[in-house]
Amino acid sequence: QVQIVESGGGLVQPGGSLRLSCAASGTIFTIYTMGWYRQAPGNERELVASITRGGSTNYADTVKGRFTISRDNANNTANVQMNSLKPEDTAVYYCYIVARNGLKYWGQGTQVTVSS
């Protein structure tokens, strides 16, 4: 069984920063990719950022230059530092992993609200 737990969401003013954390545990032999999706009300879930085991990163165009993803392979954790937040960043953020077995596992989501 695999557990994905996110933390770090909350309410922040425009221009502010938040750091989301993700921890994976359970029967995971190797995690290939870790990342974050987000979903705002009425919108489809979209990829925000991802990072491979080797450290290669990928970002949505809307967050490039503002978000930075990192990971700790030894501890199966990943973080995304979100700076210069905008109201349009408001969404539920979901951490995911792609494990050695090729399956994708999801966290329960954490709310990020950017509002004055």
N, C-alpha and C positions, 0 to 999 in steps of 0.2 A: 504494500500500500504506500502511496506517495502523498505527502502533504506539502502544500505550498501556502505560505503565510506571508501576507503583505502587511506593512505598517508604514506610518509616516504621513498619511493623508490629513487633510484638514482644510481650514478656511484661511485664505491669505489675500492680502490686498494686491491689486494690479502692480506689477513691478517687483513683487516680492519673490521669495524662494521657498522651496520645499524639497525635502529629500525623502524619496520613497525607498523602502528596503524590502527585500524578498528573501525568504529562507526556504529551502527545499529540504525535506527529510523523508525518511522511509527507505524503501527498497529501491535505491537508485544506485546503479553501478557507475554510470558515467552520464554526465549531462553535457550534451553537445551545445545547445543554444539556450540562452536565457534572455528574457526580454519582457517588454510591457506593451500591452494594448490599452486602448481607452475607448469608452463608449459614452457619448453624451445622449441625453434624451432625444429620441426621434432620429438618431443617427446610427449608422452601422459601426460595428467595432472596427477600429483602425490601429494599425501598428504604429507605435510611438518610437521605440528603439529596441535594438537587439544586439547581443554580443555573443560571439562564438567562444568555444573553449580556448581557442588560440588568441582571442582578444580582438578579433575583427568586429567592427561596429557598423551598424546601419541605423539611420535616423529618418523619420518622416521629414519632408521638406519644411513642414510647418514648425518644427522644433529645432532644426539645425542651428547651431550657434548658441542655443539657449539651454539645451538639455545635454547632460553627459552621463553615459551609462558605464558602469564598472562592475567587476565581479571578482569573487574570491573562490577559485576552484576547490581549494582544500576544504572550505566550509560550506560549499554549495549555496552561496549567497550572491545576490546582485543588488546594486543600488542605482538609482537614477537621480542625479542632482538636477533640479529644475529651477532655472533662474529666469528673471525677467518675465514672470508669469503674466498671462493675459486672460481676460474673461473667457475667451474662446478655448482656453485650456481646461475649463471646467468640465469634469467628466468623472466616471468611475474608472479607475485604473486597475488593470488586471495583470498580474505577473504570470508568466508562463515559462515552462521549460520544455525542451525536446530532449528526451532521454535516449539512451543507447538503443532501446528497443524500438525507437522510431515514433513512439507515442508522444503526444503533447498533453501536458498536465497544466491545470489552471488553478490559480488562487481564487479566493472568494471576492476579491475586489476591495478597493479602498477609495473613498470619495475625496476628490480634490475640488474645492470651490474657490474660484478667484473672483472676488467681489469687494467693492468698497462699501 
